[in-house]
Amino acid sequence: MAQFHLTAGHPSANGESFPLGSSPCHDGVNFSLFCKNGTSVELLLFDNVDDIVPARVITLDPRQNKTYHYWHTFQPNISSGQLYAYRIHGPFEPWNGHRYDPTKTLLDPYANIVAVPESYHRSAADFLVATTTPPMKSVVADLSLYDWESDVRLKKPFAKTVIYEMHVRGFTRNPNSMIEPNKRGTYAGLIEKIPYLVDLGVTAVELLPVFQFDEQDCTNGLVNYWGYSPVSFFAPHHSYNSSKDPLHILDEFRDMVKALHKAGIEII
């Protein structure tokens, strides 16, 4: 995951259009969102993951907080861990591909963490239906705080590659994995089974979807196990985190990457 910094001094009070997403810098966070056809954008700041109503609403002024198709703002005195989302006003014209609904809380597509309330239900995303359950929320994350310890991609020749296709949860969720219960089915659990992969002669693991996906995109009473319903491409799936702390998931995922590389195993 690449981390960009606003190095040309403090961002303006109106924010900068680059980089996209939420970028901690100095004494606040820069937010930037691509939205070509929206007529008004609101940044929502939440105090708790289970909140339905935001603690603060910042309305972006198209004359000051918009550059071309990018809406942006700098908000002081917030930092890594801040929960946020967007509301966007615009045309509801399905025949033109526009389905703007200003009653809906929307994730930042460039967020690196997604916080999912325990009482979340995907019915809240239905267009023109009143929201009665807490929505998913994006989380501000400072990627520069992690120490990669000079980790690099291994770049092994494909002719010498032995690939193990793996479902992160399925790999260790069974008690026969001999892993403590709180780590079964998680990135941390995978780390503990690396010696097993080495013994098999595996040189690369191909992970089934590990980005945030919608576990409820399935028949009622079942769970979307395989993960082919993406919600946020740049955020690791929250259910594979051994901790309930949203910020912890990035460290756990990156610890897994480093541990596999140290064992000579690439990741696809």
Secondary structure, DSSP 8 states (H G I E B T S, - for coil): -------SSS--TT--S-SSEEEEETTEEEEEEE-SS-SEEEEEEESSTT-SS-SEEEEE-TTTSEETTEEEEEEET--TT-EEEEEEE--EEGGGTEE--TTS-B--TT-S-EE--TT--GGGGSTTS---S---EEE---GGGS--TT-------GGG--EEEE-HHHHH-SGGG---GGGTTSHHHHHHTHHHHHHHT--EEEES--EEE-TTSSSTT----S--SEEEEEEE-GGG-SSS-TTHHHHHHHHHHHHHHHTT-EE-
